[in-house]
Amino acid sequence: MRDKFSEYYKIDENTIKEHWQQDIFSFDANVLLNLYRYSPKTRNAFFNLLEKIKDRIWISYQAAYEYQKNRLIVINAQKEAYKDIRDTLEKKKGEIEAKLNSFKKHPYLPAGELKHQIESAFHSIQKDLDKLERNHPDYLTEDPILDKLTTLLDSKVGDDFTKENLEKVYKEGRKRYEENVPPGYMDFRNKKNEPEKSLFGDLLVWKQIIEKAKTVHHSIILITDDLKEDWWYKFKGKTISPRPELIKEFQDITGKRINIYQADVFFEMAGKNLKQDTDSDAIREMRKARLADELEISVDENQEETSFEKAINAVVEEKTDKAYGN
């Protein structure tokens, strides 16, 4: 049965090692953009790994385009995070003060003293936040990440499709999205009013990778931090593997097997298959960032608190405990 449904089966470790020793590595835009979200240590570890495999890196035109198009948006979002945290803190502070005011006549609850302690805790958080913001790199003025990627990816970016071929992909994409054929159909809800190059961005990345695979002897290892179900086969909330439909489509068209990994798994696999010393702390940070994204995607609209608000509450509680000397 394996020969008929190979896309549902894992390949053995020796075959995986062969792929890692020979294949081309291709990165999606989200992986490159996540470099702005990592700590300097993790980012440097990632760049060190990219340097090791630089002779086998190739980036689709669409992935490089989306990186360039969204780079400033991601940079600005990192800067705006400080304002978002301040706004959330002010909201929480107001809620706590309002609640304490309702207990002014409580005989055993010193509302005034508690308010003072809460003020002290929030002031401490604000000071920490101000310091972090002052030390945040100004990537809008000088962007060493862009500089490194520009050098690393020199002559390693594919060509865009012709206008005629783009129209063919858009036409095919409409049919695929209607039938929930991966990848990209999950973008329809959020991007249906955007230009076609954005709406069908995932499909363009996929098609350009397939075209590249037709022209080279070896296959492709794709690294993407896209977490949606139109890339990953999920069962009861657990990610099992890349979508079997993608593996089959790639194999049917190119005669080759594609391997797809998220960044943290890619980094972990590199340690096993490239004789590369991979930093375990870096793997944990990448995995933490991915899991945070997965939580954000799954937040229920009716949930009282978002995961972000829960994180803020945890910080407030920690600071408050310290203020009390606990």
VOLOTOR-447359 format. One record per residue (C-alpha): residue number from 1; residue in one letter; x, y, z. Coordinates in nm, 3 decimals. Example, Ala and Ser with C-alpha at 12.3 -4.5 7.8 and 13.67 -1.06 7.14 Angstrom:
BEGIN
koldren;voza;c1;c2;c3
1;A;1.230;-0.450;0.780 .
2;S;1.367;-0.106;0.714 .
***
This chain:
BEGIN
koldren;voza;c1;c2;c3
1;M;0.000;0.000;0.000 .
2;R;0.295;0.231;0.060 .
3;D;0.366;0.255;-0.313 .
4;K;0.012;0.381;-0.379 .
5;F;-0.007;0.622;-0.083 .
6;S;0.355;0.719;-0.016 .
7;E;0.246;1.073;0.076 .
8;Y;0.094;0.936;0.400 .
9;Y;0.413;0.761;0.510 .
10;K;0.723;0.898;0.678 .
11;I;1.050;0.835;0.497 .
12;D;1.327;0.650;0.679 .
13;E;1.618;0.825;0.849 .
14;N;1.874;0.727;0.585 .
15;T;1.659;0.875;0.309 .
16;I;1.607;1.189;0.516 .
17;K;1.982;1.224;0.561 .
18;E;2.032;1.191;0.185 .
19;H;1.784;1.472;0.127 .
20;W;1.961;1.692;0.379 .
21;Q;2.298;1.625;0.221 .
22;Q;2.182;1.703;-0.134 .
23;D;1.858;1.901;-0.158 .
24;I;1.796;2.269;-0.209 .
25;F;1.671;2.467;0.091 .
26;S;1.391;2.715;0.023 .
27;F;1.252;2.954;0.283 .
28;D;0.909;3.112;0.296 .
29;A;0.873;3.484;0.368 .
30;N;0.736;3.422;0.719 .
31;V;1.060;3.249;0.821 .
32;L;1.266;3.548;0.707 .
33;L;1.028;3.794;0.874 .
34;N;1.042;3.599;1.201 .
35;L;1.412;3.686;1.223 .
36;Y;1.290;4.025;1.353 .
37;R;1.107;3.848;1.635 .
38;Y;1.400;3.646;1.766 .
39;S;1.656;3.748;2.024 .
40;P;1.999;3.845;1.885 .
41;K;2.145;3.514;2.004 .
42;T;1.883;3.303;1.827 .
43;R;1.897;3.518;1.516 .
44;N;2.277;3.481;1.498 .
45;A;2.244;3.105;1.539 .
46;F;1.997;3.101;1.251 .
47;F;2.228;3.306;1.029 .
48;N;2.520;3.075;1.115 .
49;L;2.316;2.781;0.991 .
50;L;2.218;2.968;0.674 .
51;E;2.585;3.039;0.609 .
52;K;2.660;2.666;0.631 .
53;I;2.402;2.579;0.364 .
54;K;2.425;2.899;0.157 .
55;D;2.541;2.717;-0.157 .
56;R;2.213;2.520;-0.156 .
57;I;1.970;2.802;-0.075 .
58;W;1.712;2.916;-0.328 .
59;I;1.417;3.149;-0.257 .
60;S;1.106;3.175;-0.470 .
61;Y;1.037;3.519;-0.616 .
62;Q;0.705;3.535;-0.433 .
63;A;0.864;3.461;-0.094 .
64;A;1.130;3.728;-0.147 .
65;Y;0.863;3.973;-0.266 .
66;E;0.647;3.912;0.042 .
67;Y;0.949;3.962;0.268 .
68;Q;1.026;4.297;0.105 .
69;K;0.659;4.402;0.106 .
70;N;0.599;4.315;0.472 .
71;R;0.937;4.393;0.629 .
72;L;0.850;4.745;0.744 .
73;I;0.509;4.628;0.868 .
74;V;0.674;4.366;1.091 .
75;I;0.938;4.613;1.213 .
76;N;0.670;4.868;1.299 .
77;A;0.460;4.605;1.477 .
78;Q;0.756;4.530;1.703 .
79;K;0.784;4.900;1.791 .
80;E;0.408;4.935;1.839 .
81;A;0.412;4.646;2.088 .
82;Y;0.533;4.881;2.362 .
83;K;0.232;5.108;2.310 .
84;D;-0.003;4.808;2.305 .
85;I;0.140;4.687;2.635 .
86;R;0.106;5.033;2.791 .
87;D;-0.256;5.056;2.678 .
88;T;-0.329;4.712;2.823 .
89;L;-0.157;4.803;3.150 .
90;E;-0.363;5.121;3.181 .
91;K;-0.679;4.924;3.118 .
92;K;-0.591;4.666;3.382 .
93;K;-0.485;4.934;3.627 .
94;G;-0.820;5.110;3.585 .
95;E;-1.010;4.784;3.634 .
96;I;-0.818;4.704;3.954 .
97;E;-0.867;5.055;4.097 .
98;A;-1.238;5.046;4.020 .
99;K;-1.271;4.713;4.196 .
100;L;-1.078;4.837;4.502 .
101;N;-1.291;5.152;4.520 .
102;S;-1.597;4.931;4.554 .
103;F;-1.447;4.792;4.878 .
104;K;-1.374;5.122;5.052 .
105;K;-1.613;5.037;5.334 .
106;H;-1.482;4.685;5.380 .
107;P;-1.375;4.656;5.750 .
108;Y;-1.079;4.424;5.694 .
109;L;-0.967;4.520;5.343 .
110;P;-0.727;4.821;5.334 .
111;A;-0.823;4.947;4.989 .
112;G;-0.599;5.255;5.011 .
113;E;-0.291;5.052;5.102 .
114;L;-0.364;4.799;4.830 .
115;K;-0.398;5.077;4.573 .
116;H;-0.060;5.209;4.678 .
117;Q;0.097;4.867;4.634 .
118;I;-0.066;4.825;4.294 .
119;E;0.057;5.168;4.185 .
120;S;0.409;5.068;4.285 .
121;A;0.386;4.745;4.086 .
122;F;0.260;4.921;3.773 .
123;H;0.526;5.189;3.807 .
124;S;0.794;4.919;3.818 .
125;I;0.655;4.757;3.503 .
126;Q;0.648;5.093;3.326 .
127;K;1.013;5.156;3.412 .
128;D;1.111;4.814;3.276 .
129;L;0.908;4.879;2.963 .
130;D;1.067;5.220;2.905 .
131;K;1.414;5.068;2.931 .
132;L;1.328;4.790;2.687 .
133;E;1.188;5.039;2.438 .
134;R;1.498;5.261;2.459 .
135;N;1.717;4.960;2.381 .
136;H;1.505;4.837;2.093 .
137;P;1.700;4.856;1.761 .
138;D;1.581;5.115;1.510 .
139;Y;1.554;4.888;1.206 .
140;L;1.376;5.160;1.010 .
141;T;1.700;5.359;1.007 .
142;E;1.952;5.077;0.987 .
143;D;1.857;4.716;0.924 .
144;P;2.143;4.463;0.963 .
145;I;1.896;4.176;0.911 .
146;L;1.807;4.306;0.565 .
147;D;2.176;4.362;0.492 .
148;K;2.267;4.004;0.586 .
149;L;1.980;3.853;0.390 .
150;T;2.063;4.067;0.087 .
151;T;2.420;3.936;0.085 .
152;L;2.322;3.579;0.166 .
153;L;2.052;3.560;-0.102 .
154;D;2.247;3.732;-0.378 .
155;S;2.174;3.545;-0.705 .
156;K;1.959;3.295;-0.510 .
157;V;1.611;3.439;-0.579 .
158;G;1.399;3.292;-0.857 .
159;D;1.221;3.486;-1.130 .
160;D;0.860;3.592;-1.115 .
161;F;0.607;3.430;-1.344 .
162;T;0.517;3.613;-1.662 .
163;K;0.191;3.807;-1.662 .
164;E;0.033;3.530;-1.869 .
165;N;0.143;3.258;-1.625 .
166;L;0.032;3.466;-1.326 .
167;E;-0.317;3.486;-1.475 .
168;K;-0.317;3.107;-1.517 .
169;V;-0.223;3.061;-1.151 .
170;Y;-0.494;3.307;-1.040 .
171;K;-0.754;3.122;-1.247 .
172;E;-0.645;2.786;-1.107 .
173;G;-0.629;2.937;-0.759 .
174;R;-0.994;3.041;-0.764 .
175;K;-1.096;2.683;-0.839 .
176;R;-0.857;2.536;-0.582 .
177;Y;-0.978;2.773;-0.310 .
178;E;-1.341;2.689;-0.384 .
179;E;-1.258;2.319;-0.343 .
180;N;-1.027;2.368;-0.039 .
181;V;-0.725;2.236;-0.229 .
182;P;-0.402;2.335;-0.049 .
183;P;-0.210;2.553;-0.016 .
184;G;-0.354;2.898;0.044 .
185;Y;-0.729;2.850;0.064 .
186;M;-0.731;2.951;0.432 .
187;D;-0.623;3.301;0.323 .
188;F;-0.943;3.363;0.132 .
189;R;-1.137;3.494;0.433 .
190;N;-0.877;3.755;0.531 .
191;K;-0.738;3.842;0.188 .
192;K;-1.039;3.814;-0.044 .
193;N;-1.038;4.192;-0.102 .
194;E;-0.662;4.216;-0.153 .
195;P;-0.479;4.210;-0.489 .
196;E;-0.450;3.868;-0.650 .
197;K;-0.075;3.854;-0.594 .
198;S;-0.144;3.863;-0.221 .
199;L;-0.459;3.650;-0.224 .
200;F;-0.283;3.372;-0.412 .
201;G;0.059;3.430;-0.252 .
202;D;0.091;3.082;-0.097 .
203;L;-0.007;2.918;-0.424 .
204;L;0.250;3.127;-0.613 .
205;V;0.523;3.020;-0.369 .
206;W;0.416;2.659;-0.418 .
207;K;0.402;2.678;-0.798 .
208;Q;0.740;2.852;-0.822 .
209;I;0.900;2.586;-0.599 .
210;I;0.757;2.314;-0.825 .
211;E;0.895;2.490;-1.133 .
212;K;1.237;2.513;-0.969 .
213;A;1.232;2.141;-0.883 .
214;K;1.174;2.060;-1.251 .
215;T;1.502;2.227;-1.344 .
216;V;1.737;2.069;-1.086 .
217;H;1.852;1.715;-1.016 .
218;H;1.770;1.714;-0.645 .
219;S;1.451;1.794;-0.456 .
220;I;1.349;2.081;-0.228 .
221;I;1.339;2.122;0.149 .
222;L;1.084;2.393;0.223 .
223;I;1.091;2.579;0.555 .
224;T;0.772;2.769;0.638 .
225;D;0.628;2.911;0.958 .
226;D;0.279;2.917;0.810 .
227;L;0.070;2.730;1.066 .
228;K;-0.263;2.701;0.887 .
229;E;-0.430;2.376;0.795 .
230;D;-0.382;2.439;0.423 .
231;W;-0.015;2.352;0.478 .
232;W;-0.039;2.098;0.762 .
233;Y;-0.232;1.778;0.815 .
234;K;-0.390;1.815;1.159 .
235;F;-0.589;1.567;1.365 .
236;K;-0.766;1.668;1.689 .
237;G;-0.546;1.974;1.725 .
238;K;-0.219;1.788;1.668 .
239;T;-0.003;1.854;1.363 .
240;I;0.073;1.517;1.203 .
241;S;0.266;1.609;0.888 .
242;P;0.265;1.839;0.585 .
243;R;-0.057;1.802;0.386 .
244;P;-0.036;1.470;0.196 .
245;E;-0.201;1.641;-0.102 .
246;L;0.101;1.871;-0.132 .
247;I;0.350;1.586;-0.118 .
248;K;0.151;1.396;-0.381 .
249;E;0.112;1.696;-0.612 .
250;F;0.483;1.771;-0.591 .
251;Q;0.571;1.408;-0.660 .
252;D;0.323;1.372;-0.947 .
253;I;0.459;1.680;-1.124 .
254;T;0.831;1.656;-1.048 .
255;G;0.888;1.288;-0.968 .
256;K;1.055;1.394;-0.641 .
257;R;0.971;1.400;-0.271 .
258;I;0.947;1.738;-0.098 .
259;N;1.015;1.775;0.275 .
260;I;0.848;2.061;0.462 .
261;Y;0.948;2.183;0.808 .
262;Q;0.869;2.465;1.045 .
263;A;1.169;2.671;1.153 .
264;D;1.226;2.510;1.491 .
265;V;1.203;2.158;1.348 .
266;F;1.433;2.258;1.061 .
267;F;1.687;2.386;1.311 .
268;E;1.657;2.068;1.517 .
269;M;1.691;1.846;1.208 .
270;A;2.001;2.038;1.099 .
271;G;2.174;1.927;1.416 .
272;K;2.106;1.564;1.327 .
273;N;2.177;1.572;0.955 .
274;L;2.433;1.845;0.885 .
275;K;2.683;1.788;1.167 .
276;Q;2.582;2.134;1.282 .
277;D;2.596;2.234;1.649 .
278;T;2.249;2.380;1.693 .
279;D;2.175;2.587;2.002 .
280;S;1.904;2.419;2.212 .
281;D;1.803;2.759;2.353 .
282;A;1.750;2.885;1.998 .
283;I;1.530;2.585;1.918 .
284;R;1.324;2.652;2.232 .
285;E;1.282;3.018;2.142 .
286;M;1.171;2.936;1.786 .
287;R;0.931;2.676;1.917 .
288;K;0.795;2.917;2.177 .
289;A;0.732;3.177;1.906 .
290;R;0.552;2.919;1.693 .
291;L;0.338;2.794;1.980 .
292;A;0.248;3.154;2.068 .
293;D;0.132;3.203;1.711 .
294;E;-0.074;2.885;1.728 .
295;L;-0.240;3.006;2.048 .
296;E;-0.315;3.341;1.891 .
297;I;-0.479;3.172;1.594 .
298;S;-0.697;2.958;1.820 .
299;V;-0.820;3.233;2.056 .
300;D;-1.196;3.212;2.078 .
301;E;-1.389;3.531;2.002 .
302;N;-1.593;3.486;2.320 .
303;Q;-1.294;3.425;2.544 .
304;E;-1.273;3.682;2.824 .
305;E;-0.898;3.727;2.792 .
306;T;-0.663;3.691;2.498 .
307;S;-0.333;3.513;2.549 .
308;F;-0.167;3.856;2.536 .
309;E;-0.384;3.987;2.818 .
310;K;-0.310;3.674;3.021 .
311;A;0.060;3.739;2.979 .
312;I;0.015;4.098;3.101 .
313;N;-0.185;3.976;3.399 .
314;A;0.093;3.731;3.486 .
315;V;0.348;4.013;3.487 .
316;V;0.122;4.232;3.699 .
317;E;0.072;3.951;3.950 .
318;E;0.446;3.887;3.970 .
319;K;0.524;4.255;4.030 .
320;T;0.243;4.282;4.284 .
321;D;0.375;3.982;4.475 .
322;K;0.717;4.146;4.488 .
323;A;0.561;4.470;4.612 .
324;Y;0.405;4.273;4.899 .
325;G;0.733;4.098;4.964 .
326;N;0.589;3.754;4.876 .
***
